[in-house]
Amino acid sequence: MFGVTMLLCLPAVLAVFVSAQISGSSYHSSALWFMYQVSQYISAIGIVVAAALTIIKASEGKISRIAVTLMGFSVLLSVFLLWYAVHIYRSPWF
């Protein structure tokens, strides 16, 4: 379950890397902007699903506390990374 949670939180890392690349370059490639938008939306969905999965597995009590704690930390880290990605590159549409 920890691996699934990490997989769901992976697009937030991609959003940070792509937003750093967009803001660091002198030109704005449409492909980078598209990757940024897609990774932003997929990471938002992934965070919600990972948080729900963490809560469900914590309430069942069949998984160890260490795994649930790691799952919770990965969800919190992905929330921070998504927030950071949004603040690195502000979308020109909003």
Protein Blocks (a to p, Z undefined) as FASTA:
>chain_A
ZZmmmmmmmmmmmmmmmmmmmmmpmbdcfklmmmmmmmmmmmmmmmmmmmmmmmmmmmno
pacfklmmmmmmmmmmmmmmmmmmmmmpccfkZZ
